[in-house]
Amino acid sequence: SIDDLMIDKHSGHVRYAVMEFGGFLGMGTDRYPLPWSLLKYDAEKEGYVVPLDKDRLKDAPRYANESAPEYTGDYGRTVNGYYGVI
């Protein structure tokens, strides 16, 4: 599920949806920033879906709940580069 949104301060557009996976009751979870353009709204499911499987997330940029990175231009390029988003 979407845990957080990262919004570009200059444009006001959503840049990343932060998804949370793993753990138990919020403990030990990993957070994955996904470029917003990867998410597609599915009317039947009444929610957003991401065309990724567990193998693709295995080496994806992520961080522990307690240690959020600074969302700099370099970090954004790392995330976007991993998913092939320009």
N, C-alpha and C positions, 0 to 999 in steps of 0.2 A: 504494500500500500504506500501511497505518497505520504511521507512524513513531514516534508518541508518543501518550500519553494525558494529558489534563489532568484531575485529580481535585479535586473540591470538598473543601477541607480540613475543613469543618464537617460535611458529610453523608457523606463518603466515597464519593459517587457520581461516576461518570465524567461529566464535563461536555462535553468535546471530544475528538475523535479528530483528531490532527494528521496530515494526509496530505502526502506529499512527491511533487512532480511536477517534471519537467524536469531539465535538467543532464545531466552525464555523469560516471559513477562518483562520485556524491555531490557533485560540484562544480557550483556555479551552480544548485542546486535551489531551488525555492520551497516553502515550507511553508504549508499551508492548514488553519487550525483549523475543523473542521466540528462543529456541534452533534451530540452523540451520538445524539439522537433522529432524525436524518436517516438514520443507518445501519440497514440491515435485514440480518439474517442470511439467507443463501441456502444452504439445505441441499445443493442440487445442486452448487453451486460450492464448498461447504465454506468459505465466507468471507463477509465483509460486503460489501454493495454500497450504492452511493449513487446515488440517482436524479437525477444532475446530468450535464450535458454540458459540453463545453469552453467553449461560449459563456457558460454560467452562471458558470464559474470565472474568466472573463476579467477581471471587475471585483471579484472576491471579495476579502475581507480576506486578506492573506498577508504573509509576511515571508521575508527571506533566512535561510538556515540559521544564519548567524553573528549575526543581530540579532533574537533573539526578543523580543517585546514583553512588558511586564509585564501579566499577566492580571488586570486590575482589573475592577470592576463595569462601568465605562464601556466597556472593551474588549469585555467579554462582551456588552453590549447592542449594540455595533456589529456583532459577528459574528452574534448571534441576529437582529438586525434585518435584516441583509442576506438571510438565509435565511428570514425570516418565521417564526421560532420564538419562542414566548413563554417 
